[in-house]
């Protein structure tokens, strides 16, 4: 059993960017492609911070939080600017408190500090180098109608928002719901209520699409598919790492990975070991040769294999006839996972391979390759 009291709670997930996605049907000749910014492509849920007796109930604010399985701490932007929330009434943790040391030690922080009012401050650092300073605070957090009375989170008074995809400012959400396995991630802090189990299903990046985040119960264990054991090696204890048995890119089969893969709802495109990415890129370029028009690349591009839309001088192909190479992973436990979306809209004129190389000691399964699938995580049983 999971030990959690009460039944499950279901919340709606929506795409924060609210933009139309890349679609292979846009590649037909004479298709008009509207101007779009490169999508931020995060997913958000609604929560309420500051609704307990420890703070002024009038301070309670509804917040739009990005769900992120790669974040160790929930944090909220609490600045005074237009459209922002305030959590000034949420009690801060003093530097002298053991909790300050514990939160700092159990999260991905570069350093901690004390401000002039003896408030514990920590810097949250993410895999891609993004970082944000927050006050460590405790207040209630309400999700799906369930209130957690004493919840430890970060209060970022005036921090700018940033994109996990490459530096563009993101203004669609108020912070992050940290869903990692770490001791100060939401699943651990809410374990007594939800049993350390949650599920989600991410919708495609389509206007008004809705998915779900399901907390507690026994989760939504799949009737089809199966269970993958989480990699619990030293350094991976707080993350959802799974081992890869083999990979297949088109006709290139039985490729082996040197590192596990992080399932991350907060990263957009899938990151692969550089040598594996080079094979995939070569397979895609060879398959698309003569069918699509390679797009120019620029020094600050985050993705390096891009093609032009027909409306911007690219070749068109009959709808539905693009011969896409099959990309599939085989995970530990014998789970076969086929990736459906090889490309992603990048800007008004280009669409790009939705993968990039990484020198991290792990690969990352991005959210563009998690659409329309139910993922269930159990931090008690490490699956």
N, C-alpha and C positions, 0 to 999 in steps of 0.2 A: 504494500500500500504506500501511498504518498504522504499520508499523515495530514493533509490539508483539510481544514474544516470548511463546510459549505459547498455549494455547487459552483459550476463554472460561470464566468461572466464574459459576455461577448461585446466587443467594441467594434465600431466601424473604422476601417482604414481607407483613406483616400490619398491619391497622388497630390503632393503639395504643389507641383508645378502647373497642374491643370492644363497640360498641352497635349495636342494630338501626337501620337507616337510615330515612329518610322513604320512604314508599311510597304511590303513588296509591290502592292498594287500602285504605288506612286511612281513606279519606274516605267509605266507605259509611255509611249511617245505622246508628247504634247500635254502631259500632265502639268497643271499649274501648282507650284509648291509655294505656299505663303511663307513670308519671312518669319523665322522663328529664332529665338536665342537657343544656344545649346541647352538642353534640358538639365535642370538640377536633379530631378527624378528622385526625390525623397518621398517617404510615406509618413503620414501623420495620423494621430489619434487625439481625442479630446480628453483633458484631465482638469482637475481643479486643485489648486494649491492654496493652502492657508485657510481652511474652513473649520479649524478646531478651536477649542477654548484657549489654547496656548497663544493664539494670536487674535487680533480683532476680527470677528467674523465678517466685518465689512471689508476686510482686506482680501477675502477669498476672491480668486480670479480664475475664470475659465481660461485654459491655455491649450494651444495647439502644439503638441510635442511630436517631433520626429521619432519614429521607432528605430532603434539601432542596437542590433545584437552585438556590435563591436564596441559598445560604450559601457564602461564600468560604473558610471555614476549618472543618475538623472540630474539634469540641471535646467534651470529656467532663466530666461532673460528677463530681468526685473527692472530695467531702466525706466526713466521718466518720459521718454520720448513719445511722440504721437503713435498711437496704435500699439504701444507696448504695455505690458502689465506691470504691476508693482508687487514685490514681496518684501517691502521694507519692514512689515510687521512680523515677519517670520523670525523667530529667535535664532541668532547666530551662535555657533559653537566657539567658545573661547580657546585661545592657543594653549592654555594650561590644561585643558580637558584631554584625558587619554583618547577620546574619540578623534581629536584632531590628528594625533599621531597615527591612529589605526586607519583612518580613511586615507591618509597620505600614503601609508605603506601598502594598502591593499588596492590601490588604483594606479593607472598609468600616469604618474605625475613626474614632471621634471624637477619640481621643487615646491616647497611650501613656504609661507611667510606669515608674519603677523603684522597687521596694520596698526595704526596709531590708537585704535580702540580695542586692541587685543583680540581681534576677530581672526579666527583661523581661515587662512586663504590657501588654496591649492591651485596648481596649474594642471589642467587636464590635457594630455597629449595623445593624439590619435596616430594610427599607423602611417598615415600619409603626411605627417608633420604638422597638421593643423593643431592649434592649441587655444585654450581659453582659460582665463583666471576666474575663479568663483569663490565666494564665501561659503564655508560649510554651514548649512542651516538645518534646522529640524522643525517640521510642521506637519500638518496632515496633508495627505494626497488622496484625492478621490478619483477613482476610475470606474467606469461602468456602474455607477451607483454604489460602489463599495468604498468606504472610507478607511484608510490606514492612518491611525491617529498620530503616530510619531514616526515620521519618515525622514531619513537623512538624504539631503540633496544639495546641489550647488546653486547658489543665487548669484547670477552674473549681472551686476548692476548696470553696466553700460557696455557690455561686450558686443562687438560687431558680430553679425552672423557670417558664416563662411560656408563654402560648398565643399563637401568631401570629394568632389570630382575634379577639382583643379583651380580653386581660387576665386571663383566668381562669388559675389555676395549673395547670400540667400536670405530672403526677407519674408518667407511664407510661414515660418513657424517660430514659436517662442522658446524653443529649447529642445532637449533630447530626453526621451524616455530610455534610460540605459537598461538594456535587457541581457547584458553579459552574465556569465556564470559567477562573476566575482562576488565577494562578500557584501559589496554595497551596490550591486546591480539590483534592479527591481525584483527578479525572481527570488533572490536570497532574502531581501528585506521583507518581501511579502509572502515568504514561504509558509508561515503559520496560517495564512488565509487561503493561499492558492496551491500549496503543496509542492512548489518548485516546478510546476508543469505549465507550459503555455504553448499555444499553436498560433500560426498566422497563415494567411493566404493573401499574397500581394496581387492587386489587379494590374493590368497593363496600363501604360501611361496614356489613358484615354480620358477625355473630359467626362466628368461625372461618374467615372467608374468607382466601384466600392468593393473593398475586400474586408477582411476581418482579423481582429486579434482576439483570441479566446484564452482567458486566464483561468486556470484551475480545473476542477473536476478531474477527469483522467485525460484531459487534453482531447485531441481528435486524432487518435492513432489510426493510421491509414488501413483500410481494408485491403487495398492493393499497395504495392511498394514494399516497405519493410523497415527494419530498424538498423541504424548504423551506430556502432559504438563510438563514443567520443574519445579522441586522443587525449589521454591524461598525462602525457609526458611532462617533465618539469618545464615550466614556462608556458604551458598550454592550459593550465588549470582553470583559468578564468574565461577561456574562449571556447567557441563551438568549432573545434577542429576535427575533421574526419580524414581518415587515411584513404589515399587513392591507390587502387590496385593496378589500374591500367587506363589508358586514354585511346580514343580513336578519332582521327581527323580524316574524313573521306576514306581514301584507299590506304592510308597509313594507319596500321593497326598495332595494337599491343605495345604502345608507348608506355614507358615507366616514369613515374614521378619520384623525385628525391625527397619531396616534402609533403606534409599534409595540406589540406585545404580548409580555410576559414569560411564558414557560412555567415555572411555579413549583410544584413538588411540595409545598412547605411552606406555601402559602397555601390556605385552604379554598375560599372563594367567589370567583367571578370579578369582577374590578374593571374597570369601564368608564369612559371619559371621561364627565364629568357630563352633557353634552348627549346622548350616546348612551344613557346609563342612563335619562335622562328619557323618551326615546322608548320604550325597552323597558318601563319601568314603566307608561307610559300604555297600551301595547298589552295588557299582562297585566291591568291593572285593568279595561279595557274588556271583555276576553274573559271575565273571571271575574265581572263584575257580574251579580248575581241568581243566581249558581251557588254562590258561596262567601261566607262571612261575614267581612268584614274584622275583624281583631283589634285590640284597643287597643295603642297604641304607648307606650313609656316613654322617658324622657330618655336612659337608658344603653343602649338597644337598638343593636346593631351593624347590624341590618338593618331596613329601613323599610317593607317591603311584606309584611305578614303576614296570615294567615287563621286562624280558629279551627277546631280539630278538632271533628267532630260530637259527640264525648264531652264537649266543653266548651262546648256551645251553638251550634256552627257548623252551617250547612246541610250535609246529606249529599247525595252524588250517587251514582247507580248505578255500581257498580264498572266501571272501564274506559271511562267515557263522558265524562270531563272533556276538553273541547276545548282542548288545549294549543296555543298558537301556536308555530310552528316558529322556532327561533333558530339561525342558522347564520352562520359566518364563511367568507370566502374569503381564504386566505393567499397570499402571494407564492409563485410556482411553480404557481399554479392549484389549490391544494389546498382542497377544500371540507370544512368541519368542522361537522357538526351537533351541537348540544348537547342531550343527552338529558334531563338532570335540571334542571328549572327551579326546583324548590323543595327546601328542606332543612328537616329537623326543627330547630326552634329551642329549644323547651322543652316542658313537659308539655301545654300547651294550644294552642301555636301552631306553624305551619309558615310559612316565609318564602321569598320570592324569593331564590334563591341567587346574587345579584349585589349589588354596591354601587357607588356612584359614587366616583371618585378624582380628585384633582387632581395626581397624579403625571404626569410627562411620558411615561407609558406605561400601557397596560392590563395586566392580569394574568389569565392563564388559571388558575383555581383547581383544586385537585385533585378537587373534586366533579365537574368537567366533563372529567376525564381518565380516568375509570373504564373498564376493559375495553378499553383501547386500548394498543398497543405504541408507545412513544416511543423512538426511537434518536437518540443525540447523538454527533456526531463533531467533537471540538474541533480536530482537525488540518485538516480540510477545511471547517470552518465550516458544517456542515449539521446 
